[in-house]
Amino acid sequence: MHNLASLLGIMRRLRDPDQGCDWDLAQTYETIVPHTIEEAYEVADAIERQDFQSLRDELGDLLFQIIFYSQLSQERSTFNFDDVVQGICEKMIRRHPHIFETSETVLNSQKTNRSWEVIKAEERVGRRDNSQRETEISVLDGIAKTLPSLFAALKLQQRAALAGFDWPEIKPVVDKIAEELEELRTEIDEDGSPGKKEEELGDLLFACVNLARHLNINAEMALRNANRKFERRFRRVEALMGSLARDENKISLETMQTFWEQAKLEEGA
């Protein structure tokens, strides 16, 4: 029966300079990143499909990514897997003072009322040296530049809200979307530059993420659901078109739209 120690041993063997795998030996932090992102999305996909057998496998793949990074770091003498575990344990204890603090500490502290984001902000400040604290402190510090854009927008908005930069009601959030849409429409009507259209479209998307946040809806998940719905309906359109699909020149947009509406009706939409 294999366990975590087995996986760590396998990783060491794969990276052995003399007897290891050429592919694994050639990898760096940078080359592994795309695989890590892919594995994370495959975990999400398995959950959405409620495929728990696949989820078990995908979680293993994702765990292997963590083991890989830890091995690379151990080879550089920066940290090892035990340090990773130690760090996350300390972080979870620190971020859940209402669970892990002693009764005496809780009685003499208001930490139990602090939000997760407030505690994280304090941690970010604590990681800086004195010179950094004077010049670089921002509630926006620490947001990874490599985050998917929708998630990054959400993180930026959450951090800004933590500093009080947020609408208390939803109406101005909706109005902002209308404003950004009108600005984009103006650029389109006036044949503005591609760069300006891109800027206005970005503002519109950012405003939509903000609306999702105020509605307690995850914008990434909402878009993933919309993607799945589109795929499901278009596959149905293809099935309804049947032999017509063999020759795209014979299929008008109007015909496809008719089938699209039928697909929606079949779903009860």
Buried (B, 14 or more C-beta within 10 A) or exposed (E): EEEEEEBBEEBBEBBEEEEBEEEBEEBEEEEBEEBBEEBBEBBBBBBEEEEEEBBEBBBEBBEBBBBBBBBBBBEEEEBBBEEBEEEEEEEEEBBBBEEEBEEEEBEEEEBEEBEEBEBBBEEBEEEBEEEEEEEEEEBEBBBEEEEEEBBBBBBBBBBBBBEEEBBEEEEEBBEBBEBBBEBBEEBEEEEBEEEBBEBBBBBBBBBBBBBBBBEEEBBBEBBBEEEEEEEEBBEBBBEBBEEBBEEEEEBEEEBBEEBBEBBBEEEEE
